[in-house]
Amino acid sequence: MDFGSTFISSFLVGLSGAMMPGSLLIVNVNETSRRGLAGGVLCVTGHAALELVVVVGFVFGLGDVLARRDVAGAIGLAGSAMLLWMACGIIRDAWRGEASLRASEASLDARGAGRPAGRLGPVVAGGLATISNAYWTLWWATVGAAYVALALRGGLGMVGAFYLGHIGSDFLWYLLVSLAVVAGRQFISDRVYRNLLLACGVFLVGLAGYFLWTGATMIGR
């Protein structure tokens, strides 16, 4: 993979994850409603800062380990399985009509999600919403680690392309969400939202195949 394909694929994978409702979405909506557009942006900044720490940790703390073909291959296989699991869940929920941005926000808010975070600064709230998500930890232990391992083979510039693409998708999606909150209306219909999720799910299936092939090749050599 070159710089451009790494950036684009990382962006699309990140977008598929960002679009699925979760704690960060609720905190983003909460901070935007309290502080305006800046609150939403700062919330995602906290999320991005935490992910930068993880990437730097991979590069300088685990770089030598990830550079080993057997380790990188095993991580690639685990990342493939994780991507396929993500894709199946996304496609299932979108196909059945169970994925709804508005309904997910309402149900999570009814349980009080995001309210304690409102008493914190938006950057800290975004970071806490991120690190408290077990799914986020699992993603970085599999897909994220596999991406960094592949990117390291092309140098730090490729790692930078991966990180910029990943956080670029977060900032784009949550900026749209914040703009919708500020405007006081839903900016995307459930039908369009589900079609986008289906497209992302299909892309993840293809990427899972690529990770599977790459991981098997690394282990086989």
Contacts in CASP RR format, 6 or more apart in sequence:
PFRMAT RR
TARGET T0000
AUTHOR 0000-0000-0000
METHOD contacts of the structure
MODEL  1
MDFGSTFISSFLVGLSGAMMPGSLLIVNVNETSRRGLAGGVLCVTGHAAL
ELVVVVGFVFGLGDVLARRDVAGAIGLAGSAMLLWMACGIIRDAWRGEAS
LRASEASLDARGAGRPAGRLGPVVAGGLATISNAYWTLWWATVGAAYVAL
ALRGGLGMVGAFYLGHIGSDFLWYLLVSLAVVAGRQFISDRVYRNLLLAC
GVFLVGLAGYFLWTGATMIGR
1 9 0 8 1.000
1 150 0 8 1.000
1 151 0 8 1.000
1 158 0 8 1.000
3 157 0 8 1.000
3 158 0 8 1.000
3 161 0 8 1.000
4 161 0 8 1.000
6 151 0 8 1.000
6 158 0 8 1.000
6 161 0 8 1.000
6 162 0 8 1.000
7 161 0 8 1.000
7 162 0 8 1.000
7 164 0 8 1.000
7 165 0 8 1.000
8 165 0 8 1.000
9 207 0 8 1.000
10 147 0 8 1.000
10 161 0 8 1.000
10 162 0 8 1.000
10 163 0 8 1.000
10 164 0 8 1.000
10 165 0 8 1.000
10 166 0 8 1.000
10 169 0 8 1.000
11 165 0 8 1.000
11 166 0 8 1.000
11 168 0 8 1.000
11 169 0 8 1.000
12 169 0 8 1.000
12 200 0 8 1.000
12 203 0 8 1.000
13 83 0 8 1.000
13 143 0 8 1.000
13 147 0 8 1.000
13 166 0 8 1.000
13 169 0 8 1.000
13 203 0 8 1.000
13 204 0 8 1.000
13 207 0 8 1.000
14 165 0 8 1.000
14 166 0 8 1.000
14 169 0 8 1.000
14 170 0 8 1.000
15 169 0 8 1.000
15 172 0 8 1.000
15 173 0 8 1.000
15 200 0 8 1.000
16 86 0 8 1.000
16 90 0 8 1.000
16 197 0 8 1.000
16 200 0 8 1.000
16 201 0 8 1.000
16 203 0 8 1.000
16 204 0 8 1.000
17 86 0 8 1.000
17 200 0 8 1.000
18 169 0 8 1.000
18 170 0 8 1.000
18 173 0 8 1.000
18 174 0 8 1.000
19 173 0 8 1.000
19 193 0 8 1.000
19 196 0 8 1.000
19 197 0 8 1.000
19 200 0 8 1.000
20 90 0 8 1.000
20 99 0 8 1.000
20 197 0 8 1.000
21 101 0 8 1.000
21 104 0 8 1.000
21 105 0 8 1.000
21 108 0 8 1.000
22 104 0 8 1.000
22 108 0 8 1.000
22 133 0 8 1.000
23 108 0 8 1.000
23 113 0 8 1.000
23 114 0 8 1.000
23 129 0 8 1.000
23 130 0 8 1.000
23 132 0 8 1.000
23 133 0 8 1.000
24 43 0 8 1.000
24 44 0 8 1.000
24 47 0 8 1.000
24 126 0 8 1.000
24 129 0 8 1.000
24 130 0 8 1.000
24 133 0 8 1.000
24 174 0 8 1.000
25 104 0 8 1.000
25 105 0 8 1.000
25 108 0 8 1.000
25 174 0 8 1.000
25 177 0 8 1.000
26 105 0 8 1.000
26 108 0 8 1.000
26 109 0 8 1.000
26 113 0 8 1.000
26 114 0 8 1.000
26 129 0 8 1.000
27 43 0 8 1.000
27 114 0 8 1.000
27 117 0 8 1.000
27 118 0 8 1.000
27 125 0 8 1.000
27 126 0 8 1.000
27 128 0 8 1.000
27 129 0 8 1.000
28 40 0 8 1.000
28 43 0 8 1.000
28 44 0 8 1.000
28 126 0 8 1.000
28 174 0 8 1.000
28 177 0 8 1.000
28 178 0 8 1.000
29 105 0 8 1.000
29 109 0 8 1.000
29 177 0 8 1.000
29 178 0 8 1.000
29 181 0 8 1.000
30 114 0 8 1.000
30 115 0 8 1.000
30 117 0 8 1.000
30 118 0 8 1.000
30 125 0 8 1.000
31 39 0 8 1.000
31 40 0 8 1.000
31 42 0 8 1.000
31 43 0 8 1.000
31 117 0 8 1.000
31 118 0 8 1.000
31 121 0 8 1.000
31 122 0 8 1.000
31 125 0 8 1.000
31 126 0 8 1.000
32 39 0 8 1.000
32 40 0 8 1.000
32 43 0 8 1.000
32 177 0 8 1.000
32 178 0 8 1.000
32 181 0 8 1.000
32 182 0 8 1.000
33 181 0 8 1.000
34 118 0 8 1.000
35 42 0 8 1.000
35 122 0 8 1.000
36 178 0 8 1.000
36 181 0 8 1.000
36 182 0 8 1.000
37 178 0 8 1.000
37 179 0 8 1.000
37 182 0 8 1.000
38 122 0 8 1.000
39 122 0 8 1.000
39 178 0 8 1.000
40 122 0 8 1.000
40 174 0 8 1.000
40 175 0 8 1.000
40 178 0 8 1.000
41 171 0 8 1.000
41 174 0 8 1.000
41 175 0 8 1.000
41 178 0 8 1.000
42 121 0 8 1.000
42 122 0 8 1.000
42 123 0 8 1.000
43 122 0 8 1.000
43 123 0 8 1.000
43 125 0 8 1.000
43 126 0 8 1.000
43 129 0 8 1.000
43 174 0 8 1.000
44 126 0 8 1.000
44 170 0 8 1.000
44 171 0 8 1.000
44 174 0 8 1.000
44 175 0 8 1.000
45 122 0 8 1.000
45 123 0 8 1.000
46 122 0 8 1.000
46 123 0 8 1.000
46 124 0 8 1.000
46 126 0 8 1.000
46 127 0 8 1.000
46 130 0 8 1.000
47 126 0 8 1.000
47 127 0 8 1.000
47 129 0 8 1.000
47 130 0 8 1.000
47 170 0 8 1.000
48 167 0 8 1.000
48 170 0 8 1.000
48 171 0 8 1.000
49 123 0 8 1.000
49 127 0 8 1.000
50 127 0 8 1.000
50 130 0 8 1.000
50 131 0 8 1.000
51 130 0 8 1.000
51 140 0 8 1.000
51 163 0 8 1.000
51 166 0 8 1.000
51 167 0 8 1.000
52 163 0 8 1.000
52 167 0 8 1.000
54 140 0 8 1.000
55 148 0 8 1.000
55 159 0 8 1.000
55 160 0 8 1.000
55 162 0 8 1.000
55 163 0 8 1.000
58 66 0 8 1.000
58 144 0 8 1.000
58 145 0 8 1.000
58 148 0 8 1.000
59 148 0 8 1.000
59 152 0 8 1.000
59 156 0 8 1.000
59 159 0 8 1.000
62 145 0 8 1.000
63 152 0 8 1.000
65 71 0 8 1.000
66 72 0 8 1.000
66 75 0 8 1.000
66 145 0 8 1.000
66 148 0 8 1.000
66 149 0 8 1.000
66 152 0 8 1.000
67 149 0 8 1.000
67 152 0 8 1.000
67 153 0 8 1.000
69 218 0 8 1.000
69 219 0 8 1.000
69 221 0 8 1.000
70 218 0 8 1.000
70 219 0 8 1.000
71 149 0 8 1.000
72 146 0 8 1.000
72 149 0 8 1.000
72 150 0 8 1.000
72 153 0 8 1.000
72 215 0 8 1.000
72 218 0 8 1.000
73 146 0 8 1.000
73 149 0 8 1.000
73 214 0 8 1.000
73 215 0 8 1.000
73 216 0 8 1.000
73 218 0 8 1.000
73 219 0 8 1.000
74 215 0 8 1.000
74 219 0 8 1.000
75 142 0 8 1.000
75 145 0 8 1.000
75 146 0 8 1.000
75 149 0 8 1.000
76 142 0 8 1.000
76 146 0 8 1.000
76 149 0 8 1.000
76 150 0 8 1.000
76 211 0 8 1.000
76 212 0 8 1.000
76 214 0 8 1.000
76 215 0 8 1.000
76 218 0 8 1.000
77 211 0 8 1.000
77 212 0 8 1.000
77 215 0 8 1.000
77 216 0 8 1.000
77 219 0 8 1.000
78 141 0 8 1.000
78 142 0 8 1.000
78 145 0 8 1.000
78 146 0 8 1.000
79 142 0 8 1.000
79 143 0 8 1.000
79 144 0 8 1.000
79 145 0 8 1.000
79 146 0 8 1.000
79 208 0 8 1.000
79 211 0 8 1.000
80 146 0 8 1.000
80 208 0 8 1.000
80 209 0 8 1.000
80 211 0 8 1.000
80 212 0 8 1.000
80 215 0 8 1.000
81 142 0 8 1.000
81 208 0 8 1.000
82 138 0 8 1.000
82 139 0 8 1.000
82 142 0 8 1.000
82 143 0 8 1.000
83 143 0 8 1.000
83 204 0 8 1.000
83 205 0 8 1.000
83 207 0 8 1.000
83 208 0 8 1.000
83 211 0 8 1.000
84 204 0 8 1.000
84 205 0 8 1.000
84 208 0 8 1.000
84 209 0 8 1.000
86 143 0 8 1.000
86 201 0 8 1.000
86 204 0 8 1.000
87 201 0 8 1.000
87 202 0 8 1.000
87 204 0 8 1.000
87 205 0 8 1.000
87 208 0 8 1.000
90 99 0 8 1.000
90 197 0 8 1.000
90 198 0 8 1.000
90 200 0 8 1.000
90 201 0 8 1.000
90 204 0 8 1.000
91 197 0 8 1.000
91 198 0 8 1.000
91 201 0 8 1.000
91 202 0 8 1.000
92 98 0 8 1.000
93 99 0 8 1.000
93 197 0 8 1.000
94 194 0 8 1.000
94 195 0 8 1.000
94 197 0 8 1.000
94 198 0 8 1.000
94 201 0 8 1.000
95 194 0 8 1.000
95 198 0 8 1.000
97 190 0 8 1.000
97 194 0 8 1.000
99 190 0 8 1.000
99 193 0 8 1.000
99 194 0 8 1.000
99 197 0 8 1.000
100 190 0 8 1.000
100 193 0 8 1.000
101 186 0 8 1.000
101 188 0 8 1.000
101 190 0 8 1.000
101 193 0 8 1.000
102 186 0 8 1.000
102 190 0 8 1.000
108 114 0 8 1.000
114 125 0 8 1.000
114 129 0 8 1.000
117 125 0 8 1.000
117 126 0 8 1.000
117 128 0 8 1.000
117 129 0 8 1.000
118 125 0 8 1.000
120 128 0 8 1.000
130 136 0 8 1.000
131 137 0 8 1.000
143 211 0 8 1.000
146 211 0 8 1.000
147 162 0 8 1.000
148 159 0 8 1.000
148 162 0 8 1.000
150 158 0 8 1.000
150 214 0 8 1.000
151 157 0 8 1.000
151 158 0 8 1.000
151 159 0 8 1.000
151 160 0 8 1.000
151 161 0 8 1.000
151 162 0 8 1.000
152 158 0 8 1.000
152 159 0 8 1.000
176 187 0 8 1.000
176 188 0 8 1.000
177 187 0 8 1.000
179 187 0 8 1.000
180 186 0 8 1.000
180 187 0 8 1.000
180 188 0 8 1.000
END
